[in-house]
Amino acid sequence: MRNTAQIQLIGMIVLSLVACLPGKAQLEAKKDTTIILISDLGVQLQCTEALNDLYNFKFADAEWKFRYLRYKYRWHPLPYFLMGLIEWWKIMPNTRNESHDKVFLAYMDSTILVAENLYKKHPPYKIEAAFFLSAAYGFKGRLYSDEYRKQWTKAASAAKSAMKYLEVSKEGQDLSPELLFGDALFNYFAAWVPENYPALKPIMWLFPKGDKKLGLEQLKEVSYNAFYTRTEAMVWLMRILNNYENDQARAFQISEYLYETYPDNPLFHRYYARMLYSVGRFANAEPVSKEIISRIDSSMVGYEATSGRYAAFFLGQISEARRDLNEAKKYYELCVRYAEEIEATDSGYYLYSLIALGEIAEKQGNKAEAKKYFNKVKKNSKRKDEAFKDAKRRLKKMEQVD
């Protein structure tokens, strides 16, 4: 396997996500023997409201609350990490957009700087500091390993640091379900990667042995019982169940919950539409997908061409299933436009929209237009791709008829 895929998978393994951990008002305050500081209900309430704003893409409201936390707990990595989390979710709807990278990385570096101070100089906070260090390095590694950034050396370095601190933070897992999150992801992917990519087995020898079943159990426990990392855990659990565990029913339930809880989150909105389409609930998928396009048209925060590409394709498929070719053509053309806008012309949604447009043109007696679409598929796909083979077969058949 190529180095790019190797680094991406390793980055996935070490990614330890965290939503929020509370601190204390002053280090000089009365001594507290609690190492994992999650008992401060006041901070919990502040974090809960701010995180709800964050996941619902109310970034200005979330930022105001997180800035207050930074003023009050500036000695602690929590507020710097949360400010970085805002930038991370700005990136999430379309990872091709690099405009938020610089600010995001600056907040992760600030998190690391403050957490290192706690880790080295204040032993009672060592496990908590390690938790934030692992999370910050994990996030940096995930960004560097993104397919549109490809900064493999930086990704590998961040992954190495994340693993170092993940091992330390694991010592406190019995103190809080929050700390199970990083270990859950590691356990699952450390076992999943060598099973699915045998060529990576020599690399995996550098890491402790994983346990896929245990990883899933831990991730479910975090999803059910954690307070701060619950939403992030649910996102990962949903993806794993749908993409790797063939448990579409449970993945659908999670996607529905996330969408209903955070209705203005474009990523949750998009995933819910995708799940509705995948399970064949077209009557529900149609209005949910149309709402995505409507929000793009109204320039709602976070809604852009990536989500539009998904929604338009689903609507094209639904219209075609109803034999409404004109409506299907409209949405397939919209999908093509969205994909070209973000230069995603190698994606399946783009290529199969072109094939569908070619089919419609052929049915409507416009062979010249059909050929144009099929040739466009060949131009934008690789010879081994099924879309390329399909377009080639259709063109050949058309030539034989002519």
C-alpha atoms as one frame of an Amber mdcrd trajectory, in Angstrom:
protein
   0.000   0.000   0.000   1.186   3.489  -0.756   2.660   5.649   2.000  -0.278
   8.081   1.852  -2.776   5.407   2.831  -0.454   4.092   5.536  -0.169   7.445
   7.264  -3.912   8.091   7.009  -4.720   4.765   8.657  -2.130   5.240  11.395
  -3.496   8.730  11.969  -6.963   7.211  12.351  -5.650   4.759  14.917  -4.068
   7.360  17.176  -6.785   9.985  16.872  -8.026  10.601  20.416 -10.951  13.012
  20.350 -12.199  14.937  23.369 -14.959  17.485  23.640 -14.329  19.122  26.987
 -12.768  18.534  30.407 -13.267  20.908  33.348 -10.462  22.509  35.302 -10.173
  24.429  38.591 -10.475  28.151  39.136  -6.902  28.536  40.435  -3.986  26.141
  40.871  -3.347  27.841  44.186  -6.828  26.950  45.449  -7.544  24.293  48.048
  -5.891  20.969  47.230  -8.066  18.376  45.481  -6.992  14.760  45.190  -9.164
  14.238  42.089  -6.911  13.840  39.036  -9.554  13.807  36.297 -11.431  17.029
  36.971 -14.961  16.314  35.779 -16.911  17.001  38.966 -17.265  20.762  38.597
 -20.966  21.086  37.716 -20.609  24.784  36.964 -18.022  24.157  34.293 -20.044
  21.227  32.987 -23.023  23.494  32.456 -20.889  26.053  30.672 -19.349  23.378
  28.461 -22.703  21.765  27.719 -24.289  24.955  26.425 -21.211  25.920  24.451
 -20.802  22.460  22.938 -24.451  22.415  21.914 -23.805  25.686  20.076 -20.653
  24.236  18.530 -22.243  21.043  17.220 -25.203  23.060  15.967 -22.781  25.322
  14.041 -23.567  28.393  16.135 -19.871  29.192  16.159 -20.095  32.801  17.341
 -22.128  31.799  20.402 -19.811  28.899  21.174 -16.732  31.077  20.774 -18.063
  33.689  23.197 -18.593  31.033  25.880 -15.238  29.387  25.246 -13.471  32.747
  25.479 -14.976  33.186  28.915 -13.582  29.794  29.896 -10.177  30.844  28.580
 -10.308  33.982  30.720 -11.255  31.983  33.804  -9.091  28.876  33.236  -6.230
  30.201  31.145  -3.778  27.913  32.930  -5.672  24.852  31.679  -5.608  23.320
  28.151  -9.415  23.010  28.063 -10.349  26.434  26.608  -7.588  26.413  23.992
  -8.641  22.967  22.851 -12.287  23.998  22.624 -11.422  27.075  20.581  -9.524
  24.759  18.235 -12.522  22.450  18.099 -14.546  25.310  16.611 -12.031  25.583
  13.769 -12.051  21.799  13.330 -15.789  21.754  12.773 -15.479  24.623  10.322
 -13.186  22.323   8.329 -15.372  19.225   8.610 -18.095  19.951   5.999 -15.482
  20.266   3.248 -11.963  19.155   4.106 -10.709  20.530   0.784 -11.054  24.008
   2.296  -7.751  24.869   3.997  -8.695  28.402   5.076  -9.165  27.366   8.729
  -6.019  25.232   9.025  -3.709  27.942  10.348  -5.976  29.018  13.221  -6.853
  25.413  14.077  -3.187  24.392  14.308  -2.387  27.464  16.402  -5.028  26.467
  18.973  -3.774  22.876  19.033  -0.225  24.156  19.606  -1.488  26.357  22.449
  -3.253  23.331  23.923   0.001  21.371  23.771   2.029  24.190  25.346  -0.346
  24.623  28.303  -0.857  20.884  28.758   2.898  20.239  28.741   3.270  22.731
  31.581   0.703  20.815  33.648   2.215  17.483  32.663   5.745  18.429  33.734
   5.185  20.750  36.684   1.935  19.644  38.342   1.905  15.849  38.940  -1.746
  15.668  40.134  -2.801  16.789  36.652  -0.486  14.479  34.725  -3.154  12.083
  33.425  -5.521  14.879  32.449  -2.679  16.744  30.718  -1.699  13.570  28.859
  -5.286  13.237  27.718  -5.238  16.698  26.147  -1.767  16.169  24.684  -2.899
  12.950  23.022  -6.028  14.657  21.706  -4.212  17.719  20.337  -1.496  15.668
  18.638  -4.145  13.278  17.331  -6.112  16.095  15.752  -2.970  17.549  14.184
  -2.030  14.160  12.780  -5.509  13.668  11.361  -5.371  17.030   9.594  -1.855
  16.501   8.229  -2.828  13.064   6.898  -5.896  14.377   5.105  -5.966  13.397
   1.437  -5.922  17.057   0.401  -2.953  18.046   2.601  -0.640  15.030   2.408
   1.927  16.263   4.935   3.048  12.743   5.749   6.190  13.508   7.766   4.293
  15.877  10.065   1.457  13.379  10.332   3.811  10.585  11.379   5.479  12.806
  13.982   2.139  13.868  15.464   0.958  10.249  15.503   4.035   9.192  17.438
   3.471  11.901  20.055  -0.233  11.091  20.332   0.546   7.435  21.018   3.049
   8.370  23.714   0.524  10.388  25.693  -2.367   8.024  24.986  -0.490   5.332
  26.899  -0.171   7.665  29.900  -3.805   8.803  29.838  -4.972   5.155  29.799
  -3.808   4.912  33.409  -6.824   6.959  34.476  -9.555   5.157  32.566 -11.161
   3.840  35.727 -11.685   7.446  36.849 -13.907   8.494  33.957 -15.546   7.026
  30.836 -14.219  10.090  28.995 -10.741   8.567  28.982 -11.954   5.385  27.289
 -12.486   7.231  24.029  -8.931   7.318  22.722  -8.289   3.730  23.796 -11.540
   2.609  22.148 -10.512   4.039  18.779  -7.044   2.594  19.097  -8.270  -0.881
  20.079 -10.672  -1.028  17.160  -8.436   0.288  14.376  -5.248  -1.399  15.594
  -7.062  -4.689  14.989  -9.075  -3.604  11.936  -6.157  -2.272   9.885  -4.044
  -5.471   9.681  -7.192  -7.532   9.010  -8.091  -5.409   6.003  -4.631  -4.289
   4.876  -2.192  -7.195   5.335   0.618  -5.124   3.792   0.512  -2.907   6.887
   1.121  -5.728   9.363   4.864  -4.952   9.683   4.033  -1.345  10.547   1.427
  -2.415  13.094   4.084  -4.314  15.006   5.207  -0.889  16.230   1.916  -0.505
  18.112   0.347  -2.509  20.942  -2.056  -5.218  19.827  -5.624  -4.085  19.219
  -8.914  -5.717  20.146 -11.775  -4.843  17.794 -14.535  -6.249  20.008 -13.226
  -4.457  23.079 -12.853  -1.238  21.092 -16.495  -1.367  20.042 -17.630  -2.083
  23.606 -15.575   0.821  24.914 -16.891   3.154  22.231 -20.464   2.183  23.070
 -19.797   2.794  26.769 -18.484   6.276  26.009 -21.522   6.934  23.786 -23.907
   5.902  26.557 -22.160   7.104  29.724 -19.691   9.883  28.964 -20.687  13.488
  29.419 -18.102  15.416  27.425 -16.991  12.995  24.691 -20.401  11.472  24.036
 -21.161  13.195  20.735 -17.722  12.604  19.220 -17.933   8.942  20.267 -21.354
   8.618  18.637 -20.020  10.036  15.369 -17.216   7.480  15.287 -19.511   4.643
  16.353 -21.973   5.541  13.596 -19.261   5.501  10.948 -17.708   2.265  12.158
 -21.044   0.439  12.362 -22.081   1.603   8.900 -18.770   1.312   7.047 -17.050
  -1.650   8.709 -19.455  -3.644  10.900 -22.430  -3.954   8.534 -24.804  -2.794
  11.262 -26.759  -0.297   9.210 -29.793  -0.369  11.499 -27.842   0.843  14.533
 -25.885   3.353  12.449 -29.175   4.734  11.163 -30.502   5.189  14.718 -27.419
   7.170  15.687 -27.584   9.319  12.541 -31.225  10.108  13.265 -30.426  11.068
  16.858 -27.545  13.338  15.853 -29.620  15.042  13.168 -32.570  15.613  15.478
 -30.344  16.831  18.322 -28.231  19.140  16.156 -30.496  19.978  13.183 -28.242
  22.778  11.907 -25.093  20.643  11.676 -24.515  20.107   7.922 -22.403  16.989
   8.453 -25.085  15.288  10.568 -27.747  16.502   8.124 -25.815  15.040   5.190
 -25.163  11.725   6.934 -28.815  11.355   7.908 -29.898  11.972   4.304 -27.369
   9.387   3.177 -28.625   6.822   5.677 -32.263   7.429   4.713 -31.327   6.884
   1.074 -29.250   3.781   1.886 -32.073   2.069   3.778 -34.562   2.899   1.031
 -36.673   5.398   2.946 -37.056   7.658  -0.084 -40.181   9.403   1.201 -38.137
  10.705   4.143 -34.897  11.185   2.227 -36.512  13.537  -0.281 -37.510  16.431
   2.053 -34.311  16.037   4.107 -32.204  16.298   0.926 -34.225  19.204  -0.439
 -33.662  21.049   2.828 -29.890  20.682   2.346 -30.078  22.343  -1.064 -32.361
  25.061   0.287 -29.855  25.842   3.038 -27.022  26.014   0.526 -29.040  28.486
  -1.531 -29.625  30.620   1.571 -25.886  30.492   2.470 -26.496  28.891   5.857
 -23.299  28.326   7.837 -21.525  25.097   6.915 -23.798  24.191   4.008 -21.843
  24.069   0.757 -21.237  22.087  -2.421 -20.050  18.878  -0.744 -23.369  18.394
   1.032 -25.156  19.573  -2.101 -23.478  16.913  -4.206 -24.852  14.185  -1.934
 -28.347  15.664  -1.696 -28.681  16.339  -5.420 -27.618  12.803  -6.305 -30.136
  11.277  -3.898 -32.896  13.464  -5.336 -31.870  12.496  -8.860 -32.098   8.812
  -7.955 -35.466   9.259  -6.254 -36.881  11.176  -9.233 -35.539   8.590 -11.665
 -37.140   5.791  -9.637 -40.437   7.624 -10.101 -39.704   7.845 -13.848 -39.727
  11.625 -13.699 -36.796  12.018 -16.077 -36.926  15.801 -16.326 -36.781  16.183
 -12.545 -34.032  13.558 -12.340 -32.043  15.376 -15.017 -32.327  18.636 -13.074
 -30.874  17.108  -9.923 -28.151  15.110 -11.680 -27.027  18.303 -13.422 -27.012
  20.022 -10.033 -24.885  17.222  -8.585 -22.431  17.626 -11.461 -22.277  21.384
 -10.883 -21.645  20.976  -7.157 -18.915  18.383  -7.771 -17.173  20.561 -10.333
 -17.371  23.506  -7.961 -15.259  21.652  -5.396 -13.177  19.802  -8.024 -14.537
  16.409  -6.944 -14.722  15.117 -10.499 -13.290  11.731  -9.581 -16.054  10.958
  -7.081 -18.680   8.295  -7.619 -21.521  10.772  -7.198 -20.134  12.865 -10.050
 -19.350   9.976 -12.393 -22.640   8.158 -11.882 -24.579  11.391 -12.260 -22.947
  11.750 -15.675 -23.856   8.165 -16.556 -27.453   8.813 -15.444 -27.559  11.972
 -17.566 -26.259   9.976 -20.517 -28.966   7.356 -19.983 -31.663  10.024 -19.821
 -30.362  11.728 -22.949 -30.357   8.391 -24.754 -33.934   7.652 -23.661 -34.991
  11.075 -24.861 -33.421  10.433 -28.270 -30.455  12.761 -27.912 -27.569  10.413
 -28.749 -25.048  13.206 -29.255 -25.625  14.491 -25.727 -25.516  10.960 -24.342
 -22.114  10.382 -25.953 -20.893  13.652 -24.514 -21.748  12.532 -20.978 -20.267
   9.038 -21.403 -17.037  10.459 -22.826 -16.862  12.841 -19.870 -17.034   9.845
 -17.550 -14.099   8.209 -19.346 -12.127  11.452 -19.152 -12.583  11.809 -15.386
 -12.225   8.179 -14.282  -9.508   5.565 -14.297  -9.527   2.567 -16.611 -10.038
   0.158 -13.725 -13.024   2.085 -12.355 -16.444   0.517 -12.848 -17.744   3.875
 -14.063 -15.103   3.933 -16.828 -15.974   0.383 -17.900 -19.689   1.177 -17.853
 -19.289   4.312 -19.973 -17.020   2.492 -22.412 -19.555  -0.329 -22.784 -22.386
   2.114 -23.412 -20.420   4.019 -26.048 -19.518   0.802 -27.805 -23.146  -0.300
 -27.815 -24.232   3.052 -29.261 -21.648   2.769 -32.042 -22.886  -0.689 -32.944
 -26.445   0.603 -33.210 -25.327   3.498 -35.387
